Amino acid sequence: MCHVTGTAWWDIPKGRQDPGESSLATVIRETREETGLELMPDALVDLGVVYYREDKSLHLFVGHVSRSKVEPARCVCTTYFQDGRTGALRPEMDGFAWVAFEDVPRLCAKAMARLLVARLPLATLGALLPVAQCLA
């Protein structure tokens, strides 16, 4: 999971599709930008579009990940936003961790926790990395 800078929440890599970009290319790019992880297209499973919250749906993908091959301490976010108070550039994500399924409701915003725990029971699917393309 990725910690969202300036908030109390943890999240999955996700973001908006660039013009002419496929959904699969979007999740690969967003994951690389927000974590530094390079996902292989053939390692991802397309779960389709899922309701996320009233104003947003997500095109969700998952992939199997080996904990021994992904060290959260080595992840890095390369996309930045300008802090409204200070004007400083801050990374979108400022922390990375393996999160136990039972901790998701405590660490994630309600809509994300509901998606990962109730609608997509990741605990029953094994070691999966969820990534998503944001849809309006």
Summary of the structure (lengths in Angstrom):
residues: 136
radius of gyration: 14.3
end to end distance: 22.6
largest distance: 43.2
contacts: 367
relative contact order: 0.28
helix: 31%
strand: 34%
